[in-house]
């Protein structure tokens, strides 16, 4: 039996615990795209954006939007 790999955020860095890329990483985005519809993804990622903005105050609003909402809205 193989163990499922979960690509989840490590706080407060907001890097993936599995692959260490900025979260949401490519595998996390793929998983979220298959498991949530567009509206659900945007709502879910909006909640994470708020937490990431608190944890990473040096990230600008454009970067946060692109990283958390932009891809989720377009998928």
N, C-alpha and C positions, 0 to 999 in steps of 0.2 A: 504494500500500500504506500502510495506517495503522499507526502505532506503538501498541502496547498500553501503556496507562497502568497502572503498578503502584503500588498504595497500600501502601507498606511503611513500617515505623517508622524514624525517625531517632533514633539514640541519641546522647546520653543524654536528650534531651528527650522521647522517646516521642510525638512528633508525626508525622503522616504526611508523608512527603517530597513527595508530590504535592499534597495539598489543605491541608496544615498543620493539620488538625484533630487532636485527641487520638486517638492510635492505640490500638485499631483503629477507624478511621473507618467511616462507613456503607458506602462501597464495599468496604473491606477485609472487613468483616463479611459482606457479600453474597457476595463471592468465596470466603471461607472456608466459608460455609454450603453453597455449591454444590460445593466441591471436597473437603470432608472430612465424614465422618459425625459424629454428635454426640460419640461417645467420642473420635474422633481430634481434633476441635476442642478439646475440653476438655483433653486431654493437651497438645496443641500450645500452647494459650493458657496453660496452667499453667507451661510452661517460660518463656514470655515474662513472665509475672507475676513469677517469681523474679528475672529480669534487671531488670525495671522497678523492683522493690522496692529493688534495689541502687543503680540509677541515680537514683532519685527517693525518697530516704529520708523526705521530708516527706509523701508520699502515705500516707494511713491504710489499714489493712487492708480496711475496708469499701469504700472507693473503688477500691482495687486489685481486690478481688473482683468488684465490679459491672462494672468496666471490662474485665476480662480473662476472667472465668469466668462471671459471671451470665448474660450474653447468650448465650454459647456453649452453656451448659447448657439454656437455654430454647428455643433455636432448633431 
